[in-house]
Amino acid sequence: MKRWQKWTVAAVVVLVAVGGSRAAGWWGTSPADDKSTLNFGLATDIQTLDMSKATDQYSDTILGNTEANLLRTNSKGDVVPDLAKSYSVSSDGLTYTVQLRSGLKWSDGSALTAKDFVYSWQRIADPKTASQYSYLTSGVKNADDIVAGKKPVSDLGVKADGNTLTFTLEKPMPQFKYLLSFAQFTPQKESFVKEKGSKYGTTAANQIYSGAYKFEGWNGTNGKFKMVKNDNYWDAKNVKTKTINWQVIKNPETAIKLYKQGKIDRAAITNSPEMYSANKNNKDVVNSAMASATYLEYNQAKNPFLQNEKIREALNLATNRKDLASQATGGTRDAAKSLVSNNLVKAANGQDLSNYVAPGYTYDKEKAKQLFAEGIKEVNKGKMSVTLETDADSPIAKNTVDYLKQAYESTFGDQISITEKIVPFKQRLQDSQNGNFDIVVSNWNGDYPDGSTFYDMFKATDTGMNNGQFKNQDYIDAVTKAESTDANNPSARDADWKAAEKALMDSANINPLLSWKGASLARPNVKGIVTNPAGLPLDVTRAYRK
């Protein structure tokens, strides 16, 4: 939640958080006078409330605040029990046993049981669901065969016995506890899903809620909606805010203006270089770590030029990442060193994992020219004409493609022609998923603090995240080793991630560009917000106005 294409594919995505209500904020009364209501904003539209199918971070933000899982990430970054009362892990790491709290209820007052978790895991693994996140079930007993259509979903190693859930794994998975806090694995009520059929998750009324809030007012296309306290949530007594209003705010400057007028509580300042420069020294700025990356995907399934390794390597070598971060983002992003972003997790030696695995991406214009000329000759189809696609909703995204177009055309001259394709976020996701692109600027926010959240994306051509449709056996072997024989050896596992990064660079399968940073103007009297570098970016379930 991808987080953006999650998809920040990104997709991690920058959220614009705003405060007030119909009685407070945009509509007149000062937000400070209404302690029962908060307002927040999303930078673009929600795509779906079907947790098995959501892949963008905007949908995940709504789901993550209205649905609850067995565990939840607290303000220290630790996963702690939520709907679970407790959990334990066997000494070999292959069995997770979870005890649910007694008396759990859905938002409609019906009983929430362990079977609802079993159904959710089965549904995401079921090939009929066509979930892009089905690959996350890999490692659970029989999951791979179920996803491949070789075994029934009833064979999945997730079982319920009264209030006890048992997860049986085929291999140790150090990241598994984080999946138990992930929005895509929150419980689903089978009878409700089947009753709603194709309408399930398409509107607020076509979903049922297990978390601190219920969602109301979203008809599937509108940009104003709200969360209302769910009195049936097990910990409702500690949910201090009655209503949280949300609005899609596609112009980030609007949020900045409203904040400065005293009408809202929070607004991101990292959506354009100009906004960041004008506001970075404001006393109300709060910085937050983000495990979010921007990278180029090359369509290696359909484009003959991009099937050529020398051409892809030439494009990578012609990318001056430090200059890109400075010129296109104004310092709101750092130059990428690897696929994995900064701030995801520490390696066993204490280094940021991004630094540890960095394979040595460099800028070398002369070598780029040489390789490109050789590649063009090998393809033998004349001039390379390609589209470079990104989101219309982000000034920095537009700046990025402007910069890259100029850099590549000035480097390779009349051997290349680049057409910018600037589309709404929703279309960019669809184009990426459908392979309807040449080169696309993709964003990814880590779902949990473990390297596998990045590296699992490209283990197969059919994971739903490998939009370039490449297969790199050295990469696959390294990731497989990290997740099997080395799973319980942190140092060896880190070395495997490093080998995977080198394999990606050596074959120029992707082009890492940027690592994100978070900064917002935030009203000091709004407390209890939890920002997570990976996973749910903005947790407002315990937020309140003091």
C-alpha positions as CSV (number, residue, x, y, z in Angstrom):
1,M,0.0,0.0,0.0
2,K,0.4,-0.1,-1.3
3,R,0.8,0.6,-0.4
4,W,0.4,3.5,-4.3
5,Q,0.8,1.3,-7.0
6,K,0.4,1.4,-4.0
7,W,0.6,1.3,-5.7
8,T,2.9,4.7,-4.8
9,V,2.9,1.9,-8.3
10,A,3.1,3.9,-4.4
11,A,1.4,2.1,-5.1
12,V,3.5,4.9,-1.8
13,V,1.3,7.8,-2.1
14,V,1.5,11.1,-0.2
15,L,-1.7,11.8,1.7
16,V,-2.9,15.3,2.3
17,A,-4.4,15.3,5.8
18,V,-6.8,18.0,6.7
19,G,-8.9,18.9,9.8
20,G,-12.4,20.3,10.5
21,S,-15.9,19.1,9.8
22,R,-19.2,20.2,8.3
23,A,-19.5,22.3,11.5
24,A,-15.8,23.0,11.7
25,G,-13.1,23.8,9.1
26,W,-14.2,24.5,5.5
27,W,-17.8,25.3,6.6
28,G,-17.1,28.1,9.1
29,T,-16.6,27.2,12.7
30,S,-12.9,26.9,13.8
31,P,-11.7,23.3,13.9
32,A,-10.4,24.0,17.4
33,D,-13.9,24.5,18.7
34,D,-15.1,21.0,17.7
35,K,-13.3,18.2,19.6
36,S,-15.6,15.4,18.4
37,T,-14.6,15.7,14.7
38,L,-11.5,15.7,12.6
39,N,-11.0,16.0,8.8
40,F,-8.5,14.4,6.6
41,G,-8.0,14.4,2.9
42,L,-6.8,12.0,0.1
43,A,-4.8,13.2,-2.8
44,T,-6.8,11.1,-5.2
45,D,-9.9,8.9,-5.5
46,I,-10.6,5.6,-3.7
47,Q,-10.5,2.7,-6.1
48,T,-12.2,-0.1,-4.0
49,L,-13.2,-1.2,-0.5
50,D,-12.7,-4.9,-1.4
51,M,-9.6,-5.7,0.7
52,S,-8.7,-8.7,-1.5
53,K,-8.5,-6.5,-4.5
54,A,-7.2,-3.1,-3.2
55,T,-3.7,-2.3,-4.2
56,D,-3.5,1.5,-4.0
57,Q,-2.6,3.3,-0.8
58,Y,-5.6,5.6,-0.9
59,S,-8.0,2.7,-0.7
60,D,-5.8,1.0,1.9
61,T,-5.9,4.2,4.1
62,I,-9.7,3.9,4.3
63,L,-9.6,0.2,4.8
64,G,-6.8,0.4,7.4
65,N,-8.8,2.8,9.5
66,T,-12.2,1.1,9.2
67,E,-11.1,-2.6,9.3
68,A,-9.1,-4.3,12.1
69,N,-6.8,-7.2,11.9
70,L,-5.4,-9.6,14.4
71,L,-2.5,-7.3,15.1
72,R,-1.9,-3.6,14.6
73,T,1.3,-1.4,14.4
74,N,1.7,1.0,17.3
75,S,3.5,4.3,17.6
76,K,6.8,2.5,18.2
77,G,6.5,0.5,15.1
78,D,5.8,-2.8,16.9
79,V,2.9,-5.1,16.1
80,V,0.6,-5.6,19.0
81,P,-2.7,-7.5,19.5
82,D,-5.9,-5.9,18.1
83,L,-8.7,-8.4,17.4
84,A,-6.3,-11.0,18.7
85,K,-6.0,-11.5,22.5
86,S,-2.6,-13.1,22.1
87,Y,-0.4,-15.1,19.6
88,S,2.5,-17.4,19.7
89,V,5.0,-18.8,17.3
90,S,6.5,-22.3,17.4
91,S,10.3,-22.7,17.8
92,D,10.7,-23.7,14.2
93,G,8.8,-20.7,13.0
94,L,6.3,-22.8,11.1
95,T,3.1,-22.5,13.2
96,Y,1.4,-19.3,14.4
97,T,-1.4,-19.8,16.9
98,V,-3.7,-16.9,17.6
99,Q,-6.3,-16.5,20.3
100,L,-9.1,-14.1,19.3
101,R,-10.8,-11.8,21.9
102,S,-14.1,-13.1,23.0
103,G,-17.3,-11.3,21.9
104,L,-16.0,-9.7,18.8
105,K,-18.6,-8.1,16.6
106,W,-19.0,-6.7,13.1
107,S,-20.3,-3.1,12.7
108,D,-23.8,-4.6,12.2
109,G,-23.7,-6.3,15.6
110,S,-23.2,-9.8,14.2
111,A,-20.6,-12.1,15.6
112,L,-17.0,-11.8,14.2
113,T,-15.3,-15.2,14.4
114,A,-12.1,-17.0,13.5
115,K,-13.8,-18.4,10.4
116,D,-14.0,-14.9,9.0
117,F,-10.2,-14.8,8.9
118,V,-10.0,-18.2,7.3
119,Y,-12.4,-17.1,4.6
120,S,-10.4,-13.8,4.0
121,W,-7.2,-15.8,3.5
122,Q,-8.9,-18.3,1.3
123,R,-10.5,-15.6,-0.8
124,I,-7.3,-13.7,-1.5
125,A,-5.5,-17.0,-2.5
126,D,-8.4,-18.2,-4.7
127,P,-7.5,-17.6,-8.4
128,K,-11.2,-16.8,-9.0
129,T,-10.7,-13.6,-7.0
130,A,-7.8,-12.5,-9.2
131,S,-6.2,-10.7,-6.3
132,Q,-2.9,-8.9,-7.2
133,Y,-1.8,-9.6,-3.6
134,S,-2.3,-13.4,-3.8
135,Y,1.5,-13.8,-3.9
136,L,1.6,-12.7,-0.3
137,T,0.0,-16.0,0.7
138,S,3.0,-17.9,-0.6
139,G,4.7,-19.8,2.2
140,V,1.4,-20.7,3.9
141,K,0.8,-24.4,3.5
142,N,-0.6,-25.2,0.0
143,A,-0.9,-21.5,-1.0
144,D,1.2,-21.8,-4.2
145,D,-0.8,-24.7,-5.5
146,I,-4.1,-23.0,-4.6
147,V,-3.1,-19.8,-6.4
148,A,-2.1,-21.9,-9.4
149,G,-5.5,-23.6,-9.4
150,K,-4.1,-27.0,-8.5
151,K,-5.7,-27.4,-5.1
152,P,-9.0,-26.2,-3.5
153,V,-8.9,-23.2,-1.1
154,S,-10.0,-25.5,1.7
155,D,-6.5,-26.9,1.7
156,L,-4.9,-23.6,2.7
157,G,-3.0,-23.8,6.0
158,V,-5.3,-21.4,7.9
159,K,-7.7,-23.2,10.2
160,A,-10.2,-22.1,12.9
161,D,-11.2,-24.0,16.0
162,G,-13.5,-21.9,18.2
163,N,-11.7,-18.7,19.1
164,T,-8.3,-20.2,18.0
165,L,-6.7,-19.6,14.6
166,T,-3.8,-21.7,13.4
167,F,-1.5,-20.7,10.5
168,T,0.7,-23.5,9.2
169,L,3.6,-22.4,7.1
170,E,5.8,-24.4,4.7
171,K,8.9,-22.3,5.6
172,P,9.8,-19.8,8.2
173,M,8.6,-16.3,7.3
174,P,10.0,-13.6,9.5
175,Q,7.6,-11.1,7.9
176,F,4.5,-13.2,8.7
177,K,3.5,-11.3,11.9
178,Y,3.3,-8.1,9.8
179,L,0.9,-9.8,7.4
180,L,-1.4,-10.3,10.4
181,S,-1.7,-6.5,10.6
182,F,-2.1,-5.9,6.9
183,A,-5.3,-4.4,5.5
184,Q,-5.6,-7.1,2.8
185,F,-5.8,-9.9,5.4
186,T,-8.5,-8.3,7.6
187,P,-11.5,-10.6,8.2
188,Q,-14.3,-10.9,5.7
189,K,-17.8,-12.1,6.4
190,E,-18.5,-14.8,3.8
191,S,-22.3,-14.5,3.9
192,F,-22.0,-10.7,3.4
193,V,-19.5,-11.0,0.5
194,K,-21.8,-13.5,-1.3
195,E,-24.9,-11.5,-0.7
196,K,-23.4,-8.4,-2.2
197,G,-21.8,-10.3,-5.1
198,S,-20.2,-8.0,-7.8
199,K,-21.2,-5.0,-5.7
200,Y,-19.1,-6.0,-2.7
201,G,-16.7,-3.2,-1.8
202,T,-17.9,-0.8,-4.5
203,T,-19.5,1.6,-2.1
204,A,-19.4,2.3,1.6
205,A,-22.8,0.6,2.1
206,N,-21.5,-2.5,0.3
207,Q,-18.9,-3.2,2.9
208,I,-19.1,-4.3,6.6
209,Y,-16.6,-3.1,9.2
210,S,-14.5,-4.7,11.9
211,G,-12.4,-1.7,13.0
212,A,-12.7,1.5,15.0
213,Y,-14.8,3.3,12.5
214,K,-17.6,2.6,10.0
215,F,-17.4,4.2,6.5
216,E,-20.3,6.2,5.2
217,G,-21.2,8.4,2.2
218,W,-18.9,6.9,-0.5
219,N,-21.0,6.0,-3.5
220,G,-18.0,4.7,-5.5
221,T,-17.2,7.9,-7.4
222,N,-17.7,10.9,-5.1
223,G,-15.0,12.8,-3.3
224,K,-16.6,13.5,0.1
225,F,-17.3,10.8,2.8
226,K,-16.8,10.2,6.5
227,M,-15.9,7.7,9.1
228,V,-18.2,7.3,12.1
229,K,-17.2,5.7,15.4
230,N,-18.0,2.0,15.4
231,D,-19.6,1.3,18.8
232,N,-19.3,-2.5,18.2
233,Y,-15.5,-2.3,18.0
234,W,-13.9,-4.2,20.9
235,D,-11.9,-1.1,22.0
236,A,-14.5,1.6,21.3
237,K,-14.0,3.1,24.7
238,N,-10.5,4.3,23.6
239,V,-11.7,5.8,20.3
240,K,-12.0,9.4,21.2
241,T,-13.3,11.0,18.0
242,K,-16.8,10.5,16.9
243,T,-16.6,11.5,13.2
244,I,-13.7,11.8,10.8
245,N,-14.6,13.6,7.5
246,W,-12.6,12.9,4.4
247,Q,-12.4,14.8,1.1
248,V,-10.4,14.1,-2.0
249,I,-8.1,17.2,-2.5
250,K,-6.3,16.8,-5.8
251,N,-4.7,20.3,-5.6
252,P,-2.1,20.2,-2.8
253,E,-1.9,24.0,-2.8
254,T,-5.5,24.1,-1.6
255,A,-4.6,22.1,1.5
256,I,-1.7,24.5,2.3
257,K,-3.9,27.5,2.0
258,L,-6.6,26.0,4.2
259,Y,-4.0,25.2,6.8
260,K,-2.6,28.7,6.8
261,Q,-6.2,30.1,7.1
262,G,-6.6,28.0,10.3
263,K,-9.3,25.9,8.8
264,I,-7.6,22.5,8.6
265,D,-5.2,20.6,10.8
266,R,-2.7,18.9,8.5
267,A,-1.3,19.4,5.0
268,A,1.5,17.7,3.1
269,I,4.2,20.1,1.8
270,T,6.2,17.6,-0.3
271,N,4.0,17.5,-3.4
272,S,6.0,20.1,-5.3
273,P,9.4,21.7,-5.0
274,E,7.8,25.2,-4.7
275,M,5.6,24.2,-1.8
276,Y,8.4,22.5,0.0
277,S,10.7,25.4,-0.3
278,A,8.1,27.9,0.8
279,N,7.0,25.9,3.9
280,K,9.9,23.7,5.1
281,N,11.0,26.2,7.8
282,N,7.5,26.6,9.2
283,K,7.4,25.9,12.9
284,D,4.5,23.5,12.4
285,V,6.3,21.2,10.1
286,V,6.5,17.5,11.2
287,N,8.8,15.1,9.3
288,S,7.9,11.4,8.9
289,A,9.9,8.5,7.6
290,M,8.5,6.8,4.4
291,A,9.4,3.5,3.0
292,S,8.4,4.6,-0.5
293,A,10.3,4.3,-3.8
294,T,9.9,5.6,-7.3
295,Y,11.3,3.5,-10.2
296,L,10.9,3.0,-13.9
297,E,9.4,-0.2,-15.3
298,Y,10.3,-1.2,-18.8
299,N,7.8,-3.2,-20.8
300,Q,10.0,-6.2,-21.6
301,A,7.1,-8.3,-22.8
302,K,5.9,-6.1,-25.7
303,N,8.4,-3.5,-26.7
304,P,11.3,-4.8,-28.8
305,F,13.6,-2.0,-27.9
306,L,13.1,-2.5,-24.2
307,Q,13.6,-6.2,-24.6
308,N,17.2,-5.3,-25.4
309,E,19.4,-5.4,-22.3
310,K,21.9,-2.9,-23.7
311,I,19.2,-0.3,-24.3
312,R,17.8,-0.7,-20.8
313,E,21.3,-0.4,-19.3
314,A,21.9,2.7,-21.4
315,L,18.8,4.3,-20.0
316,N,19.8,3.5,-16.5
317,L,23.3,4.9,-17.0
318,A,21.9,8.1,-18.6
319,T,19.9,8.7,-15.4
320,N,21.5,11.2,-13.0
321,R,19.6,10.3,-9.9
322,K,21.1,13.0,-7.6
323,D,20.4,15.7,-10.2
324,L,16.9,14.3,-10.7
325,A,16.2,14.5,-6.9
326,S,17.4,18.0,-6.8
327,Q,15.9,19.5,-10.0
328,A,12.6,17.6,-10.3
329,T,11.7,17.3,-6.6
330,G,13.5,20.2,-5.0
331,G,14.9,18.0,-2.2
332,T,11.5,16.4,-1.3
333,R,13.0,13.0,-2.4
334,D,16.4,11.4,-2.2
335,A,18.3,9.8,-5.0
336,A,17.6,6.1,-5.0
337,K,20.4,3.7,-4.3
338,S,18.5,0.5,-4.9
339,L,15.0,-0.8,-5.5
340,V,14.3,-0.9,-1.7
341,S,13.7,2.5,-0.3
342,N,15.3,4.2,2.7
343,N,13.7,3.7,6.1
344,L,12.1,0.3,5.5
345,V,14.2,-1.7,8.0
346,K,17.7,-2.1,9.3
347,A,20.0,-4.8,8.1
348,A,21.5,-7.1,10.7
349,N,24.7,-5.0,10.7
350,G,22.7,-1.9,11.7
351,Q,22.8,-0.2,8.3
352,D,19.7,0.9,6.6
353,L,18.8,-2.0,4.3
354,S,18.8,0.4,1.3
355,N,22.5,1.3,2.0
356,Y,23.5,-2.3,2.6
357,V,22.1,-3.7,-0.6
358,A,23.0,-0.8,-2.9
359,P,24.5,-2.4,-6.0
360,G,26.2,0.7,-7.4
361,Y,23.9,2.4,-9.8
362,T,26.0,5.1,-11.5
363,Y,25.6,8.0,-14.0
364,D,27.9,7.5,-17.0
365,K,26.7,9.4,-20.1
366,E,29.5,8.2,-22.4
367,K,29.0,4.5,-21.7
368,A,25.3,5.1,-22.0
369,K,25.7,6.4,-25.5
370,Q,27.9,3.5,-26.5
371,L,25.5,0.8,-25.2
372,F,22.5,2.6,-26.7
373,A,24.0,2.7,-30.1
374,E,24.9,-1.0,-29.9
375,G,21.4,-1.9,-28.7
376,I,19.7,0.1,-31.5
377,K,21.8,-1.7,-34.0
378,E,20.9,-5.1,-32.5
379,V,17.2,-4.4,-32.5
380,N,17.5,-3.1,-36.1
381,K,14.1,-1.3,-36.1
382,G,15.3,2.2,-36.7
383,K,14.7,5.1,-34.3
384,M,13.4,4.2,-30.8
385,S,10.0,5.9,-30.2
386,V,8.5,5.3,-26.8
387,T,5.9,6.7,-24.4
388,L,6.9,7.7,-20.8
389,E,3.9,7.5,-18.6
390,T,3.1,9.0,-15.1
391,D,0.4,10.5,-13.0
392,A,-1.4,13.7,-13.7
393,D,-2.2,14.2,-10.0
394,S,1.4,14.9,-8.9
395,P,3.5,17.9,-9.9
396,I,6.7,16.0,-9.0
397,A,5.6,13.1,-11.2
398,K,5.3,15.5,-14.1
399,N,8.6,17.1,-13.3
400,T,10.2,13.7,-13.3
401,V,9.1,12.7,-16.8
402,D,10.0,16.2,-18.0
403,Y,13.5,15.7,-16.6
404,L,13.9,12.2,-18.0
405,K,12.7,13.1,-21.4
406,Q,15.2,15.9,-21.7
407,A,18.0,13.8,-20.3
408,Y,17.5,10.8,-22.6
409,E,16.9,12.9,-25.8
410,S,19.9,15.1,-25.1
411,T,22.0,12.0,-24.5
412,F,20.9,9.8,-27.4
413,G,20.0,12.5,-29.9
414,D,18.1,11.5,-33.0
415,Q,18.2,7.8,-32.0
416,I,15.3,8.3,-29.6
417,S,12.0,10.1,-29.4
418,I,10.0,10.2,-26.1
419,T,6.3,11.1,-25.8
420,E,5.1,12.0,-22.4
421,K,1.8,10.3,-21.4
422,I,0.3,12.1,-18.4
423,V,-2.8,10.4,-17.1
424,P,-5.0,10.3,-14.0
425,F,-3.7,8.0,-11.2
426,K,-6.5,5.4,-11.8
427,Q,-5.6,5.1,-15.5
428,R,-1.9,4.8,-14.7
429,L,-2.7,1.9,-12.4
430,Q,-4.8,0.3,-15.1
431,D,-2.2,0.8,-17.8
432,S,0.5,-0.7,-15.6
433,Q,-1.6,-3.7,-14.8
434,N,-2.7,-4.3,-18.4
435,G,0.8,-3.8,-19.8
436,N,-0.4,-0.8,-21.8
437,F,2.8,1.2,-21.6
438,D,6.4,1.4,-22.8
439,I,8.0,3.0,-19.8
440,V,6.0,3.8,-16.7
441,V,7.0,5.8,-13.6
442,S,5.9,3.4,-10.8
443,N,5.8,4.0,-7.0
444,W,5.8,1.4,-4.2
445,N,5.3,1.8,-0.5
446,G,6.4,-1.1,1.6
447,D,3.6,-3.1,3.1
448,Y,5.6,-4.1,6.2
449,P,9.1,-3.6,7.5
450,D,10.9,-6.4,5.8
451,G,12.9,-6.6,2.5
452,S,10.5,-9.2,1.1
453,T,7.8,-6.5,0.7
454,F,9.9,-5.1,-2.2
455,Y,11.6,-8.2,-3.5
456,D,8.5,-10.4,-3.7
457,M,7.1,-8.1,-6.4
458,F,9.3,-9.5,-9.1
459,K,9.7,-13.2,-8.2
460,A,7.3,-14.1,-11.1
461,T,5.9,-12.5,-14.2
462,D,2.4,-13.1,-13.0
463,T,2.4,-11.6,-9.5
464,G,0.4,-8.5,-10.6
465,M,3.3,-6.2,-9.6
466,N,5.8,-7.2,-12.2
467,N,4.3,-5.0,-14.9
468,G,7.4,-5.2,-17.0
469,Q,6.9,-8.9,-17.3
470,F,10.6,-9.8,-16.9
471,K,12.1,-13.0,-15.6
472,N,15.6,-12.9,-13.9
473,Q,16.6,-16.3,-12.7
474,D,19.5,-15.0,-10.6
475,Y,17.1,-12.6,-8.9
476,I,14.6,-15.4,-8.3
477,D,17.2,-17.7,-6.9
478,A,18.5,-15.0,-4.4
479,V,15.0,-14.1,-3.2
480,T,14.0,-17.8,-2.9
481,K,17.1,-18.4,-0.8
482,A,16.3,-15.5,1.4
483,E,12.9,-16.9,2.0
484,S,13.8,-20.5,2.5
485,T,17.3,-21.8,3.6
486,D,18.3,-18.4,5.0
487,A,15.0,-17.4,6.4
488,N,16.1,-17.7,10.0
489,N,19.6,-16.2,9.5
490,P,19.3,-12.4,9.3
491,S,22.8,-11.8,8.0
492,A,22.6,-14.4,5.3
493,R,19.2,-13.1,4.4
494,D,20.5,-9.6,4.0
495,A,23.2,-10.9,1.7
496,D,20.6,-12.6,-0.4
497,W,18.7,-9.3,-0.8
498,K,22.0,-7.7,-1.8
499,A,22.5,-10.4,-4.5
500,A,18.9,-9.8,-5.7
501,E,19.6,-6.1,-6.1
502,K,22.8,-6.8,-8.1
503,A,20.9,-9.2,-10.4
504,L,18.3,-6.4,-11.1
505,M,21.0,-3.9,-11.9
506,D,23.1,-6.3,-14.0
507,S,20.1,-7.0,-16.2
508,A,18.7,-3.5,-16.0
509,N,15.2,-4.9,-15.3
510,I,14.1,-1.7,-13.6
511,N,15.5,1.8,-13.0
512,P,15.4,3.0,-9.3
513,L,14.9,6.8,-9.3
514,L,13.9,8.2,-5.9
515,S,13.3,7.4,-2.3
516,W,10.5,9.4,-0.6
517,K,10.5,11.7,2.4
518,G,7.5,12.9,4.4
519,A,6.8,16.4,5.7
520,S,3.5,18.0,6.7
521,L,2.2,21.1,8.4
522,A,0.4,19.7,11.4
523,R,-1.7,21.5,14.0
524,P,-0.1,20.7,17.4
525,N,-3.4,20.2,19.2
526,V,-4.3,17.0,17.1
527,K,-2.8,14.1,19.0
528,G,-2.7,10.3,18.5
529,I,-1.9,10.1,14.8
530,V,0.4,7.2,14.0
531,T,2.5,7.5,10.8
532,N,4.1,4.3,9.5
533,P,7.0,4.2,7.1
534,A,5.6,0.9,5.8
535,G,2.0,-0.4,5.8
536,L,-0.8,2.0,6.8
537,P,0.7,5.4,6.2
538,L,-1.8,7.4,8.3
539,D,-3.4,5.6,11.3
540,V,-6.1,7.9,12.8
541,T,-8.0,5.3,14.8
542,R,-6.8,6.9,18.1
543,A,-6.5,10.5,16.8
544,Y,-8.2,13.3,18.8
545,R,-8.3,17.0,19.2
546,K,-6.9,18.1,22.6
